[in-house]
Amino acid sequence: MTETFVPPTRFAVPGRIAVAGQAAAAWQTATVAEIRRETPRAATFRLAVPAWAGHLPGQHLQLRLTAADGYTAQRHYSIASAPDASGHIEVTLDHVEGGEVSGWFHTAARPGDRVEVRGPVSGFFAWPGDRPALLIGAGSGVVPLMSMVRHHRRRRLTVPLRLLVSARSPRELIYAQEFGAETTPVFTRSAPPGTPVGRLAAAHLAPLTAEPPADGWEAYVCGSNAFAEHASRLLVAAGQPVDRIRIERFG
């Protein structure tokens, strides 16, 4: 997405807001509970939202900041955390150059600060855990896919799930410490010794598409426009039905 620059310090902590109507449609006050660095340019922000109605892995939320003069900026962000009943949700944000919202979070936000959230939004990209999932993401496109991985682990689901995630280097691989046997990283600029370097290719998909689960894969692709187009073409060429490819783009 394109963000217009306004100095992050313009945004103050918003006051209380009125909550009315359905929870997903109403703005709610959220408190920054924790900040975790993921990569040099990405961090996870854990938000306490006591009235959060719950979400499905793959859904996103709207996040709004309000300045002292009443100016507001809002953005859509994928939810990184698995559904739970703790009253907390997590978002992982890249520090976008000149970004109003991401800039404030990365340079000014501290635990205890309050923001506003609304959601969850959109069910098209959601994965409730009821079908085999082949997840393909690049950069911060891994965020909604990680919600699915975490949900799979938390619920100890037996349905097949595999993740292919592309990053320029190991240093820029978001959630690197959390990935397990379900994940295959693809590095496009630099990689550990013995690991090939290059963009996502048919060879990465071949082991998964050659012998799919009995019910076939439901494919979820998330990344930039260029990556989404590239990955979806690879999937179709490998025999994945077009109507079983779900795409979420950013940029």
C-alpha positions as a Markdown table, in Angstrom:
| # | Residue | x | y | z |
|---|---|---|---|---|
| 1 | Met | 0.0 | 0.0 | 0.0 |
| 2 | Thr | 1.1 | 3.6 | -0.5 |
| 3 | Glu | 1.4 | 5.7 | 2.6 |
| 4 | Thr | 1.7 | 9.5 | 2.7 |
| 5 | Phe | 4.3 | 10.9 | 5.1 |
| 6 | Val | 3.3 | 12.7 | 8.2 |
| 7 | Pro | 5.8 | 12.8 | 11.1 |
| 8 | Pro | 4.9 | 10.0 | 13.4 |
| 9 | Thr | 5.0 | 12.3 | 16.4 |
| 10 | Arg | 1.9 | 14.0 | 15.1 |
| 11 | Phe | -0.1 | 11.1 | 16.5 |
| 12 | Ala | -1.0 | 11.1 | 20.2 |
| 13 | Val | -2.6 | 8.3 | 22.1 |
| 14 | Pro | -6.4 | 8.5 | 21.4 |
| 15 | Gly | -8.9 | 8.8 | 24.1 |
| 16 | Arg | -11.8 | 6.4 | 24.8 |
| 17 | Ile | -14.2 | 5.7 | 22.0 |
| 18 | Ala | -17.8 | 4.6 | 22.0 |
| 19 | Val | -18.4 | 1.0 | 21.0 |
| 20 | Ala | -21.7 | 0.4 | 19.3 |
| 21 | Gly | -23.2 | -2.1 | 16.9 |
| 22 | Gln | -21.6 | -5.4 | 16.0 |
| 23 | Ala | -18.1 | -5.8 | 17.4 |
| 24 | Ala | -16.4 | -6.4 | 14.0 |
| 25 | Ala | -17.9 | -3.1 | 12.6 |
| 26 | Ala | -17.1 | -0.9 | 15.6 |
| 27 | Trp | -13.8 | 0.8 | 16.5 |
| 28 | Gln | -12.4 | -0.5 | 19.8 |
| 29 | Thr | -9.6 | 0.8 | 22.0 |
| 30 | Ala | -6.5 | -1.4 | 21.9 |
| 31 | Thr | -3.5 | -1.1 | 24.2 |
| 32 | Val | 0.1 | -1.9 | 23.1 |
| 33 | Ala | 1.1 | -4.7 | 25.4 |
| 34 | Glu | 4.4 | -5.9 | 23.9 |
| 35 | Ile | 6.8 | -5.1 | 21.1 |
| 36 | Arg | 9.1 | -7.8 | 19.6 |
| 37 | Arg | 11.7 | -7.2 | 17.0 |
| 38 | Glu | 11.5 | -9.7 | 14.2 |
| 39 | Thr | 14.0 | -8.4 | 11.6 |
| 40 | Pro | 15.9 | -5.1 | 11.2 |
| 41 | Arg | 12.8 | -3.6 | 9.5 |
| 42 | Ala | 9.9 | -5.6 | 10.9 |
| 43 | Ala | 8.5 | -5.9 | 14.4 |
| 44 | Thr | 5.5 | -7.5 | 16.1 |
| 45 | Phe | 3.1 | -5.5 | 18.2 |
| 46 | Arg | 0.9 | -7.4 | 20.6 |
| 47 | Leu | -2.3 | -5.5 | 21.3 |
| 48 | Ala | -4.7 | -6.1 | 24.2 |
| 49 | Val | -8.3 | -5.8 | 22.9 |
| 50 | Pro | -10.6 | -7.0 | 25.7 |
| 51 | Ala | -13.7 | -6.9 | 23.6 |
| 52 | Trp | -12.2 | -8.6 | 20.5 |
| 53 | Ala | -14.8 | -10.9 | 18.9 |
| 54 | Gly | -12.3 | -13.4 | 17.6 |
| 55 | His | -11.0 | -14.1 | 14.1 |
| 56 | Leu | -10.0 | -16.8 | 11.7 |
| 57 | Pro | -6.4 | -17.3 | 10.5 |
| 58 | Gly | -5.8 | -15.2 | 7.4 |
| 59 | Gln | -8.2 | -12.4 | 8.3 |
| 60 | His | -7.0 | -8.8 | 8.8 |
| 61 | Leu | -8.0 | -5.7 | 10.8 |
| 62 | Gln | -8.2 | -2.0 | 10.4 |
| 63 | Leu | -5.9 | 0.0 | 12.6 |
| 64 | Arg | -6.4 | 3.8 | 13.2 |
| 65 | Leu | -4.3 | 6.5 | 14.7 |
| 66 | Thr | -5.7 | 9.9 | 15.7 |
| 67 | Ala | -3.6 | 13.1 | 16.0 |
| 68 | Ala | -4.1 | 15.8 | 18.6 |
| 69 | Asp | -5.7 | 18.0 | 15.8 |
| 70 | Gly | -8.2 | 15.3 | 14.9 |
| 71 | Tyr | -6.4 | 14.1 | 11.8 |
| 72 | Thr | -6.7 | 10.3 | 11.4 |
| 73 | Ala | -4.8 | 7.7 | 9.4 |
| 74 | Gln | -5.9 | 4.1 | 9.1 |
| 75 | Arg | -4.5 | 1.0 | 7.4 |
| 76 | His | -5.4 | -2.6 | 6.9 |
| 77 | Tyr | -3.0 | -5.1 | 8.4 |
| 78 | Ser | -3.1 | -8.9 | 8.5 |
| 79 | Ile | -3.4 | -10.6 | 11.9 |
| 80 | Ala | -0.3 | -12.6 | 12.8 |
| 81 | Ser | -1.6 | -14.4 | 15.9 |
| 82 | Ala | -3.7 | -17.6 | 16.1 |
| 83 | Pro | -7.2 | -17.2 | 17.4 |
| 84 | Asp | -7.4 | -17.5 | 21.1 |
| 85 | Ala | -9.5 | -16.3 | 24.0 |
| 86 | Ser | -6.8 | -14.2 | 25.7 |
| 87 | Gly | -8.1 | -10.8 | 24.4 |
| 88 | His | -4.9 | -10.2 | 22.6 |
| 89 | Ile | -4.1 | -10.0 | 18.9 |
| 90 | Glu | -0.7 | -9.4 | 17.1 |
| 91 | Val | 0.2 | -7.6 | 14.0 |
| 92 | Thr | 3.7 | -7.6 | 12.4 |
| 93 | Leu | 4.6 | -4.4 | 10.5 |
| 94 | Asp | 7.3 | -3.5 | 8.1 |
| 95 | His | 8.8 | -0.1 | 8.6 |
| 96 | Val | 7.5 | 1.6 | 5.4 |
| 97 | Glu | 9.6 | 4.5 | 4.3 |
| 98 | Gly | 7.5 | 7.6 | 4.9 |
| 99 | Gly | 4.6 | 5.5 | 6.3 |
| 100 | Glu | 2.3 | 7.3 | 8.7 |
| 101 | Val | 1.0 | 4.3 | 10.6 |
| 102 | Ser | 4.0 | 2.0 | 10.4 |
| 103 | Gly | 6.3 | 4.9 | 11.0 |
| 104 | Trp | 4.5 | 5.7 | 14.3 |
| 105 | Phe | 4.6 | 2.1 | 15.5 |
| 106 | His | 8.3 | 1.7 | 14.7 |
| 107 | Thr | 9.5 | 5.0 | 16.1 |
| 108 | Ala | 7.0 | 6.2 | 18.7 |
| 109 | Ala | 4.9 | 3.4 | 20.0 |
| 110 | Arg | 5.6 | 2.1 | 23.5 |
| 111 | Pro | 3.8 | -0.5 | 25.8 |
| 112 | Gly | 0.8 | 1.2 | 27.3 |
| 113 | Asp | 0.0 | 3.4 | 24.3 |
| 114 | Arg | -3.5 | 3.1 | 22.9 |
| 115 | Val | -4.7 | 2.9 | 19.3 |
| 116 | Glu | -8.0 | 1.9 | 17.7 |
| 117 | Val | -8.8 | -1.3 | 15.9 |
| 118 | Arg | -11.8 | -2.7 | 14.0 |
| 119 | Gly | -12.4 | -6.2 | 12.7 |
| 120 | Pro | -11.9 | -8.9 | 11.8 |
| 121 | Val | -12.2 | -8.0 | 8.1 |
| 122 | Ser | -12.7 | -10.2 | 5.1 |
| 123 | Gly | -13.2 | -14.0 | 5.1 |
| 124 | Phe | -11.9 | -14.7 | 1.6 |
| 125 | Phe | -8.3 | -15.4 | 2.6 |
| 126 | Ala | -9.3 | -17.2 | 5.9 |
| 127 | Trp | -8.3 | -20.8 | 6.7 |
| 128 | Pro | -10.4 | -22.4 | 9.5 |
| 129 | Gly | -8.2 | -25.5 | 9.5 |
| 130 | Asp | -10.6 | -27.8 | 7.7 |
| 131 | Arg | -8.7 | -28.5 | 4.5 |
| 132 | Pro | -5.0 | -29.2 | 3.4 |
| 133 | Ala | -3.3 | -25.8 | 3.1 |
| 134 | Leu | -0.3 | -25.0 | 0.9 |
| 135 | Leu | 0.9 | -21.6 | 2.0 |
| 136 | Ile | 3.2 | -19.4 | -0.2 |
| 137 | Gly | 4.4 | -16.0 | 1.0 |
| 138 | Ala | 7.2 | -13.5 | 0.4 |
| 139 | Gly | 8.5 | -10.8 | 2.8 |
| 140 | Ser | 5.7 | -9.6 | 5.1 |
| 141 | Gly | 3.3 | -11.7 | 3.1 |
| 142 | Val | 4.1 | -14.4 | 5.5 |
| 143 | Val | 2.2 | -12.6 | 8.3 |
| 144 | Pro | -1.4 | -14.0 | 7.6 |
| 145 | Leu | 0.2 | -17.4 | 6.7 |
| 146 | Met | 1.9 | -17.5 | 10.1 |
| 147 | Ser | -1.5 | -17.1 | 11.8 |
| 148 | Met | -2.5 | -20.3 | 10.0 |
| 149 | Val | 0.7 | -22.1 | 11.0 |
| 150 | Arg | 0.2 | -21.1 | 14.6 |
| 151 | His | -3.4 | -22.1 | 14.6 |
| 152 | His | -2.4 | -25.5 | 13.1 |
| 153 | Arg | 0.1 | -26.0 | 16.0 |
| 154 | Arg | -2.1 | -24.6 | 18.7 |
| 155 | Arg | -5.0 | -26.9 | 17.8 |
| 156 | Arg | -2.7 | -29.8 | 17.0 |
| 157 | Leu | -4.5 | -30.3 | 13.7 |
| 158 | Thr | -3.6 | -33.3 | 11.6 |
| 159 | Val | -4.7 | -31.8 | 8.3 |
| 160 | Pro | -1.6 | -31.3 | 6.0 |
| 161 | Leu | -0.1 | -27.8 | 6.0 |
| 162 | Arg | 3.1 | -26.7 | 4.3 |
| 163 | Leu | 4.7 | -23.3 | 4.0 |
| 164 | Leu | 7.0 | -21.9 | 1.3 |
| 165 | Val | 8.3 | -18.5 | 2.4 |
| 166 | Ser | 10.6 | -16.3 | 0.3 |
| 167 | Ala | 13.0 | -13.7 | 1.8 |
| 168 | Arg | 16.0 | -11.8 | 0.5 |
| 169 | Ser | 18.3 | -13.2 | 3.2 |
| 170 | Pro | 18.1 | -15.2 | 6.5 |
| 171 | Arg | 18.4 | -11.8 | 8.3 |
| 172 | Glu | 15.2 | -10.6 | 6.7 |
| 173 | Leu | 13.2 | -13.8 | 7.2 |
| 174 | Ile | 10.3 | -12.9 | 9.6 |
| 175 | Tyr | 9.5 | -15.5 | 12.3 |
| 176 | Ala | 12.7 | -17.4 | 11.4 |
| 177 | Gln | 13.0 | -18.8 | 15.0 |
| 178 | Glu | 9.5 | -20.2 | 14.8 |
| 179 | Phe | 9.6 | -22.2 | 11.6 |
| 180 | Gly | 9.6 | -26.0 | 11.8 |
| 181 | Ala | 9.4 | -29.0 | 9.5 |
| 182 | Glu | 6.4 | -27.6 | 7.7 |
| 183 | Thr | 8.4 | -24.7 | 6.3 |
| 184 | Thr | 10.7 | -24.4 | 3.3 |
| 185 | Pro | 12.6 | -21.0 | 3.1 |
| 186 | Val | 13.6 | -19.6 | -0.2 |
| 187 | Phe | 16.4 | -17.0 | -0.3 |
| 188 | Thr | 16.7 | -14.7 | -3.3 |
| 189 | Arg | 19.8 | -12.6 | -2.5 |
| 190 | Ser | 22.0 | -14.5 | 0.1 |
| 191 | Ala | 21.6 | -17.8 | 1.9 |
| 192 | Pro | 23.4 | -20.0 | 4.4 |
| 193 | Pro | 26.3 | -22.2 | 3.0 |
| 194 | Gly | 24.9 | -25.0 | 0.9 |
| 195 | Thr | 21.5 | -23.4 | 0.4 |
| 196 | Pro | 20.6 | -22.4 | -3.2 |
| 197 | Val | 19.9 | -18.7 | -3.9 |
| 198 | Gly | 17.2 | -17.7 | -6.3 |
| 199 | Arg | 13.5 | -16.8 | -6.6 |
| 200 | Leu | 10.7 | -19.3 | -6.0 |
| 201 | Ala | 10.7 | -21.9 | -8.7 |
| 202 | Ala | 8.8 | -24.9 | -10.0 |
| 203 | Ala | 11.4 | -27.1 | -8.2 |
| 204 | His | 10.2 | -25.8 | -4.8 |
| 205 | Leu | 6.6 | -26.7 | -5.6 |
| 206 | Ala | 7.3 | -30.1 | -7.2 |
| 207 | Pro | 7.6 | -32.2 | -4.1 |
| 208 | Leu | 4.2 | -30.9 | -2.9 |
| 209 | Thr | 2.2 | -30.7 | -6.1 |
| 210 | Ala | 3.4 | -34.0 | -7.5 |
| 211 | Glu | 1.8 | -36.0 | -4.7 |
| 212 | Pro | -0.9 | -33.8 | -3.1 |
| 213 | Pro | -3.1 | -34.9 | -0.2 |
| 214 | Ala | -6.1 | -37.0 | -1.1 |
| 215 | Asp | -8.4 | -33.9 | -0.9 |
| 216 | Gly | -5.9 | -31.7 | -2.8 |
| 217 | Trp | -4.4 | -28.5 | -1.6 |
| 218 | Glu | -6.1 | -25.2 | -0.9 |
| 219 | Ala | -3.4 | -22.7 | -1.9 |
| 220 | Tyr | -2.9 | -19.4 | -0.1 |
| 221 | Val | -0.5 | -16.9 | -1.8 |
| 222 | Cys | 0.4 | -13.6 | -0.1 |
| 223 | Gly | 3.0 | -11.0 | -1.2 |
| 224 | Ser | 3.6 | -8.2 | -3.6 |
| 225 | Asn | 1.7 | -8.0 | -6.9 |
| 226 | Ala | 4.7 | -9.3 | -8.8 |
| 227 | Phe | 5.3 | -12.2 | -6.4 |
| 228 | Ala | 1.6 | -13.1 | -6.3 |
| 229 | Glu | 1.5 | -13.3 | -10.1 |
| 230 | His | 4.6 | -15.4 | -10.3 |
| 231 | Ala | 3.6 | -17.8 | -7.5 |
| 232 | Ser | 0.1 | -18.3 | -8.9 |
| 233 | Arg | 1.5 | -19.0 | -12.4 |
| 234 | Leu | 3.8 | -21.6 | -10.9 |
| 235 | Leu | 0.9 | -23.2 | -9.1 |
| 236 | Val | -1.3 | -23.4 | -12.2 |
| 237 | Ala | 1.6 | -24.8 | -14.2 |
| 238 | Ala | 2.0 | -27.5 | -11.6 |
| 239 | Gly | -1.6 | -28.5 | -11.9 |
| 240 | Gln | -3.2 | -26.6 | -9.0 |
| 241 | Pro | -6.9 | -25.8 | -9.9 |
| 242 | Val | -7.3 | -22.1 | -10.4 |
| 243 | Asp | -10.4 | -22.0 | -8.2 |
| 244 | Arg | -8.4 | -23.4 | -5.3 |
| 245 | Ile | -5.8 | -20.6 | -5.3 |
| 246 | Arg | -6.5 | -17.7 | -2.9 |
| 247 | Ile | -4.4 | -14.6 | -3.3 |
| 248 | Glu | -3.8 | -11.6 | -1.1 |
| 249 | Arg | -1.6 | -8.8 | -2.5 |
| 250 | Phe | 0.0 | -5.7 | -1.1 |
| 251 | Gly | 1.9 | -2.9 | -2.7 |
